[in-house]
Amino acid sequence: MKMYDLIVVGGGIAGMTAAITAGKCQPGLRILLLEGKEALGKKIALTGNGRCNFTNANMSPAYYNTDSAGVDRDWWLREFLNLPKEGSVTACPAEEEDYGVSAVLQFMKDELMVLCEEKQGYYYPSSGQAQTVQTAYRRLANRLAEVTYGKVKNIEKTTDGYRITAEHTDGAARGKKGSIGKEITYQGTNCILACGGTAYPKTGSDGSGYMLARRMGIRVNPWHPGLCPLIAAQPEGICKKWAGIRAHASVKAVNAGRILAAAEGEVQLTDYGLSGIPVFQISRFLSDSKKEGDDYRVYIDFVPRLSEAQLQYEIERRIAAFGDFRGIIHEKLYDAMEFEKSKTPWKAMKHVELAIAAAKGYDMAQVCAGGIDLTDINPKTMQHAGTGVYCVGEILDLDGLCGGYNIHAAVIGGIRAGRSIHDSYLTD
Ligand SMILES: Cc1cc2nc3c(=O)[nH]c(=O)nc-3n(C[C@H](O)[C@H](O)[C@H](O)COP(=O)(O)OP(=O)(O)OC[C@H]3O[C@@H](n4cnc5c(N)ncnc54)[C@H](O)[C@@H]3O)c2cc1C
């Protein structure tokens, strides 16, 4: 059986960051990176509309969500993101190493040699191509770790580490046809779990990481789609009429009258329901399986920039002058919604209610909500309390908003885990 100091399961952005960091901090470390698909980091090329938005100058716990009920969310996130109590972008002086936005930028520039560009706080590679980040990661990971293509089927904790069994898929990639489907077992002193969630499963994140974790006794919360479109309960009526319109609006996720989240921006009105970034931002609150008493709705305000009184004034003066109140919202929306039939159109335009049946599935979700419960994960080291396994990236029950927050968390988690492995050798 081949022995390693560190085995990283999952070669996405989180796993590669961890392997690279451990390899840089501790030269000579025997690192195995096990990836289930035929190539590393397949998802990276799809991110940020092909441009990879990897972090954001505005960093706050408010941009993250978790279903981990037992954890103090604000505390965990401030520790993890290295934010002082009041919340600011300044790194926490108490920690020697940097784990803020600048840590991600430094990793991109110094380790990956990816030049960065900022647009309204959103950071991208200056090439404008996500592929730049993907290629840089692949090159460095291959240099610092032994990369093997195999789907991990089991992780067993042993007295001196972890025994990891993988079914090999790398025959074609490496010209060793005979090795396809062959089960091989590896022994690692340390193990990092970085399998992602279930979003965009064709990139390799098929939920098998959750099963591996559960089998080890790691608590995994139910997972559900995040950052995705929402399907209306009765799309036949209004959705058919408004399909194809893009409108500036504010949207609220509501369950049985309780407002759970809100966002504003360009909403895409579709023949099945709602899409667009503001809808993505609130989708995780309406995407899990409904329980008794749940009544998922989205409230839409098509004129969020005007108060009801201001809108009433605008509508009344247009009616007095022209007999209608066109020109306040998109023409097609005005016709589709038939607001002029309402006795109080200023109320109607600011409060459209849409019952939600479900979220679009994982094929269209940019992130997976739910996952490994944060309660048992040390936010400084990423180590799981019971098993000693390090858990990083989207496999954790931590999902960020659109804006670079998910890659930021995957990179910070990877850096923390990689450095923790190095630190464990210093203290041994
Ligand atoms: C279309 C799209 C656009 C996005 N855009 C952005 C964006 O612009 N900014 C942003 O911050 N976030 C974005 N995200 C989210 C972000 O890409 C992810 O949160 C992040 O890449 C997660 O990284 P990860 O390494 O944890 O997981 P993944 O990237 O999912 O990687 C997990 C890896 O583990 C491997 N694996 C899984 N199971 C096993 C197993 N059993 N054995 C071996 N290997 C296994 C998989 O093959 C995969 O390579 C986007 C996501 C999508 C789908």
The ligand as a MOL file (V3000), in Angstrom:
LIG
                    3D

  0  0  0     0  0            999 V3000
M  V30 BEGIN CTAB
M  V30 COUNTS 53 58 0 0 0
M  V30 BEGIN ATOM
M  V30 1 C -21.7780 27.8300 -13.1630 0
M  V30 2 C -21.1210 28.2200 -11.8650 0
M  V30 3 C -20.6260 29.5090 -11.7150 0
M  V30 4 C -20.0320 29.8870 -10.5060 0
M  V30 5 N -19.4860 31.1340 -10.4110 0
M  V30 6 C -18.8560 31.4960 -9.2670 0
M  V30 7 C -18.1850 32.7400 -9.1530 0
M  V30 8 O -18.0520 33.4920 -10.1250 0
M  V30 9 N -17.6360 33.0620 -7.9590 0
M  V30 10 C -17.7060 32.2290 -6.8590 0
M  V30 11 O -17.2000 32.5700 -5.8080 0
M  V30 12 N -18.2800 31.0230 -6.9610 0
M  V30 13 C -18.8410 30.6310 -8.1230 0
M  V30 14 N -19.4060 29.3780 -8.2260 0
M  V30 15 C -19.3130 28.4680 -7.0620 0
M  V30 16 C -17.8860 27.9210 -6.9400 0
M  V30 17 O -17.4340 27.5460 -8.2090 0
M  V30 18 C -17.8290 26.7340 -5.9910 0
M  V30 19 O -18.3860 27.0740 -4.7580 0
M  V30 20 C -16.3780 26.2630 -5.7610 0
M  V30 21 O -15.7470 26.0160 -6.9880 0
M  V30 22 C -16.3790 25.0200 -4.9020 0
M  V30 23 O -15.0860 24.4790 -4.9000 0
M  V30 24 P -14.8030 23.0380 -4.2420 0
M  V30 25 O -13.3980 22.7360 -4.5390 0
M  V30 26 O -15.2680 23.0280 -2.8440 0
M  V30 27 O -15.7760 22.0520 -5.0080 0
M  V30 28 P -15.7790 21.5800 -6.5610 0
M  V30 29 O -15.2920 22.6360 -7.4470 0
M  V30 30 O -17.1420 21.0500 -6.7990 0
M  V30 31 O -14.6980 20.4230 -6.5950 0
M  V30 32 C -14.9070 19.1960 -5.9620 0
M  V30 33 C -14.0090 18.1900 -6.6360 0
M  V30 34 O -14.0520 16.9650 -5.9150 0
M  V30 35 C -14.1400 15.8870 -6.8400 0
M  V30 36 N -14.8190 14.7760 -6.1610 0
M  V30 37 C -16.0980 14.7210 -5.6980 0
M  V30 38 N -16.3280 13.5400 -5.1190 0
M  V30 39 C -15.1690 12.8230 -5.2010 0
M  V30 40 C -14.7890 11.5160 -4.8020 0
M  V30 41 N -15.6280 10.6970 -4.1630 0
M  V30 42 N -13.5170 11.1100 -5.0730 0
M  V30 43 C -12.6330 11.9340 -5.7160 0
M  V30 44 N -12.9570 13.1710 -6.1210 0
M  V30 45 C -14.2030 13.6120 -5.8780 0
M  V30 46 C -14.9680 16.4590 -7.9900 0
M  V30 47 O -14.7600 15.7240 -9.1860 0
M  V30 48 C -14.4670 17.8870 -8.0610 0
M  V30 49 O -13.3630 18.0240 -8.9200 0
M  V30 50 C -19.9740 28.9730 -9.4220 0
M  V30 51 C -20.4600 27.6690 -9.5980 0
M  V30 52 C -21.0200 27.2880 -10.8020 0
M  V30 53 C -21.5160 25.8800 -10.9650 0
M  V30 END ATOM
M  V30 BEGIN BOND
M  V30 1 1 1 2
M  V30 2 1 2 3
M  V30 3 2 2 52
M  V30 4 2 3 4
M  V30 5 1 4 5
M  V30 6 1 4 50
M  V30 7 2 5 6
M  V30 8 1 6 7
M  V30 9 1 6 13
M  V30 10 2 7 8
M  V30 11 1 7 9
M  V30 12 1 9 10
M  V30 13 2 10 11
M  V30 14 1 10 12
M  V30 15 2 12 13
M  V30 16 1 13 14
M  V30 17 1 14 15
M  V30 18 1 14 50
M  V30 19 1 15 16
M  V30 20 1 16 17
M  V30 21 1 16 18
M  V30 22 1 18 19
M  V30 23 1 18 20
M  V30 24 1 20 21
M  V30 25 1 20 22
M  V30 26 1 22 23
M  V30 27 1 23 24
M  V30 28 2 24 25
M  V30 29 1 24 26
M  V30 30 1 24 27
M  V30 31 1 27 28
M  V30 32 2 28 29
M  V30 33 1 28 30
M  V30 34 1 28 31
M  V30 35 1 31 32
M  V30 36 1 32 33
M  V30 37 1 33 34
M  V30 38 1 33 48
M  V30 39 1 34 35
M  V30 40 1 35 36
M  V30 41 1 35 46
M  V30 42 1 36 37
M  V30 43 1 36 45
M  V30 44 2 37 38
M  V30 45 1 38 39
M  V30 46 1 39 40
M  V30 47 2 39 45
M  V30 48 1 40 41
M  V30 49 2 40 42
M  V30 50 1 42 43
M  V30 51 2 43 44
M  V30 52 1 44 45
M  V30 53 1 46 47
M  V30 54 1 46 48
M  V30 55 1 48 49
M  V30 56 2 50 51
M  V30 57 1 51 52
M  V30 58 1 52 53
M  V30 END BOND
M  V30 END CTAB
M  END
